[in-house]
Amino acid sequence: MNNIHRRNVNTIMEQKELEDVIESISPDVLMVVDRERNVIMCNASVKNMFGYEVKEVINKKTDLLYFDRRSDLFHRHEIHDKLEKDGYHMGLAMGKTKDGTTFHLEIFLILK
């Protein structure tokens, strides 16, 4: 097996392992996001907590589901600043359901 093929196989295996881990975390929502704050992957708990099907969330901005619990401009991007710095963020936010209801939640985001 050449190096390029081996890297492709390893990437596919890593992707599958990541998807399995994400799906196994329940009932809390775990999301993988890109640098533009688009949801790349999330577990099925997004349906129970927010009322969205997974396919409705993928490639959407994270603002669809949550916002920083503080509303001032200084803290507005704290979650994503932490993501950029550390590659992940775990903390409190305000969730927004599909019908507009808000609620407190703890989020775990991974930057990919």
Backbone torsions as a table, in degrees:
resi	resn	phi	psi	omega
1	MET	NA	127.2	-179.3
2	ASN	-77.0	167.1	-175.3
3	ASN	-61.7	-40.0	-179.7
4	ILE	-64.2	-45.3	179.3
5	HIS	-64.5	-41.3	-179.9
6	ARG	-62.7	-42.0	177.6
7	ARG	-62.9	-41.0	178.5
8	ASN	-62.9	-43.5	178.4
9	VAL	-62.8	-44.8	179.4
10	ASN	-62.7	-40.9	178.3
11	THR	-62.5	-44.0	178.2
12	ILE	-62.2	-43.0	179.7
13	MET	-64.9	-42.7	178.1
14	GLU	-62.8	-41.4	178.3
15	GLN	-61.1	-45.9	-179.6
16	LYS	-64.0	-42.7	178.8
17	GLU	-62.8	-42.4	178.1
18	LEU	-62.8	-43.7	178.1
19	GLU	-61.5	-40.6	178.9
20	ASP	-63.6	-42.3	179.0
21	VAL	-64.2	-46.2	-179.4
22	ILE	-60.2	-44.2	-177.8
23	GLU	-67.7	-29.6	-175.9
24	SER	-78.8	-15.0	-179.2
25	ILE	-83.3	117.6	-176.8
26	SER	-152.1	147.7	5.2
27	PRO	-89.3	-3.4	-178.2
28	ASP	-71.1	152.4	179.7
29	VAL	-88.6	131.8	173.7
30	LEU	-119.9	132.7	-179.2
31	MET	-127.8	146.6	169.0
32	VAL	-107.8	128.2	-176.1
33	VAL	-126.2	159.6	175.1
34	ASP	-98.2	179.7	-175.9
35	ARG	-65.8	-19.5	178.0
36	GLU	-91.3	8.8	178.9
37	ARG	71.0	26.5	174.0
38	ASN	-89.6	139.4	178.3
39	VAL	-76.7	122.8	178.0
40	ILE	-93.4	-42.8	179.6
41	MET	-146.5	153.6	171.2
42	CYS	-157.6	161.5	178.6
43	ASN	-84.9	169.3	-174.6
44	ALA	-68.9	-10.2	178.5
45	SER	-63.2	-14.9	177.6
46	VAL	-58.7	-29.2	178.6
47	LYS	-67.8	-48.0	-177.5
48	ASN	-68.5	-40.2	-174.8
49	MET	-84.5	-35.8	-172.5
50	PHE	-116.1	-16.9	-179.8
51	GLY	87.5	6.6	179.5
52	TYR	-102.0	145.2	167.5
53	GLU	-74.2	152.1	179.6
54	VAL	-53.4	-43.6	-177.3
55	LYS	-64.1	-22.9	177.4
56	GLU	-76.9	-18.5	-175.1
57	VAL	-98.0	-34.0	-176.9
58	ILE	-60.2	134.5	-179.3
59	ASN	70.2	11.4	174.5
60	LYS	-100.5	156.3	175.8
61	LYS	-66.0	147.6	179.7
62	THR	-62.8	-21.9	178.5
63	ASP	-58.6	-19.8	177.0
64	LEU	-60.0	-35.0	-172.0
65	LEU	-105.9	-29.9	-175.6
66	TYR	-155.2	166.0	171.4
67	PHE	-145.9	157.9	179.1
68	ASP	-58.4	138.2	-175.4
69	ARG	-66.5	-16.9	174.4
70	ARG	-94.3	143.7	-174.1
71	SER	-105.0	-4.3	-177.8
72	ASP	-76.5	158.0	-175.5
73	LEU	-62.5	-32.4	-178.2
74	PHE	-61.0	-40.6	-175.7
75	HIS	-95.5	-5.9	-172.2
76	ARG	-54.4	-37.4	-175.9
77	HIS	-108.5	17.5	-178.2
78	GLU	-57.1	-42.5	-178.5
79	ILE	-59.6	-47.5	-175.9
80	HIS	-76.9	-26.8	172.9
81	ASP	-64.4	-41.7	178.0
82	LYS	-64.8	-40.8	176.4
83	LEU	-57.6	-47.8	-179.5
84	GLU	-61.6	-40.4	-176.3
85	LYS	-73.8	-47.3	-170.8
86	ASP	-107.7	-15.0	-178.1
87	GLY	88.0	-4.4	177.5
88	TYR	-156.4	165.3	173.6
89	HIS	-147.7	133.9	174.0
90	MET	-130.8	122.1	-178.6
91	GLY	-179.6	-171.6	-176.7
92	LEU	-89.9	148.2	177.1
93	ALA	-154.8	174.9	172.8
94	MET	-105.1	122.8	177.0
95	GLY	-84.5	155.1	176.7
96	LYS	-129.4	118.2	179.1
97	THR	-78.0	170.2	179.8
98	LYS	-59.0	-32.5	-179.8
99	ASP	-88.6	4.8	175.7
100	GLY	95.6	-5.9	177.8
101	THR	-66.2	138.8	177.1
102	THR	-107.9	153.2	-179.1
103	PHE	-158.1	156.1	177.2
104	HIS	-78.4	141.7	175.7
105	LEU	-153.8	161.9	172.2
106	GLU	-103.9	131.2	-177.3
107	ILE	-115.0	151.1	173.0
108	PHE	-130.3	115.7	-178.3
109	LEU	-119.3	143.5	175.7
110	ILE	-122.0	132.6	178.1
111	LEU	-89.2	128.8	178.5
112	LYS	-118.3	NA	NA
